[in-house]
Amino acid sequence: MKLGIVGLPNVGKSTLFNAITNAGAQSANYPFCTIEPNVGVVAVPDSRLDVLAQMYKPDKFTPATIEFVDIAGLVKGASKGEGLGNKFLSNIREVDAIVHVVRCFEDNEIIHVDGQIGPARDIETINLELIFSDIEILDRRIDKTAKAAKGDRKLMEELEFLKELKAHLEEGKSARSFPCEPEQAEILATIPLLSNKPVIYAANLSDGDFEHGLEDNAFYSQVCQIAQEEHAGVLPICARLEEEISDMSLEDKQLFLEELGLEQSGLDRLIRECYDLLGLISFLTAGKPEVRAWTITKGTKAPQAAGKIHTDFERGFIRAEVVSFADLVACKTMAAAKEKGLVRLEGKDYVMQDGDIVLFRFNV
């Protein structure tokens, strides 16, 4: 999974990126510090893997991973090539979801590109540039469909949908907020619209906001309202705080977070939000050679999950031997779980569940 961290220049994108990836991306108090996108890969926290590692003492331990891309700051006119607009738009096309960092704190020492804090304005600036780019793409699709639609009722219906979608975009609204019927959603999925990508708004707050209560921050409330209207996620986070704790030991980090009333770091919460937003789950494989987590989409069936490991597994799928994580932990060993009948034999129609521990049987 690849997540693009975006936002206006100087809102804390690179600070957040450095904190969550420890990748050492350049960060400074001036616009366009990031030009080429920085990339960092982080492990997905999963305590179930730690338990399985204790149980199997594996030779190899492989968590699922997420790739974060710190993309250049965007300004008005990006869709027409202003600033680093063309580079921004091409980079954002490659990501699965967008983490849109929005500044929600006052600090006279940190320059804002527009001179003052305004989350709603900042969000609108970036969203409009994505929408302007989408309208150009949609115009080409409308022209192509119109030429092919003569006498074809299904294509005429598609054309009408595309025109309604364009009118929605021209009102300054994102494609992801357009209400679609199932058939229309299938059409929309075939058009590479930037404003249809899943979004999490990372509201960059001060550490004091976490100490005194988020409800007192009017900027954060604005972001929550916009996210609700757009069917987007929202995550309160303090980039500077995340940077401070990134080098702490696990014990010190946990104590520090507890003092702020937080159960998890910003990275852990961000990954959880991304999984929820994209409808992702993890299944696990466990044995002496390796304990590993694999990321799949909710609703994935056993053969396709097997294909995540190797295409031969899917091609020659016979069955899956499945036990839930909770059942295996309760029984302490796979042999005991089998004796109690908790290890199930599942066929091609089995829908994978989060936390399934699986052994795939195949023959090619």
Buried (B, 14 or more C-beta within 10 A) or exposed (E): BEBBBBBBBBBBBBBBBBBBBEBEBEBEEEBBBBEEBBBBEBBBBBEBBEBBBEBBEBEEBBBBEBBBBBBBBBBBEBBEEEBBBBBBBEBBEEBBBBBBBBBBBEEEEEEBBBEEBBBEEBBBBBBBBBBBBBBEEBEEBBEEBBEEBEEEEEBBBBBEBBBBBBEBBEEEBBBBBBEBEEEBEEBBEEBEBBBBBBBBBBBBBBEEBBEEEBEEBEBBBBBBEBBEEBBBBBBBBBBBBBBBBBEBEEEEBBEBBEEEEBEEBBBBBBBBBBBEBBEBBBBBBBBEEEBBBBBBEEEBBBBBBBBBBEEEBBEBBBBBBBBBBEBBBEBEEBEBBEEEEBBBEBEEEBEBEBBBBBBBEBEE
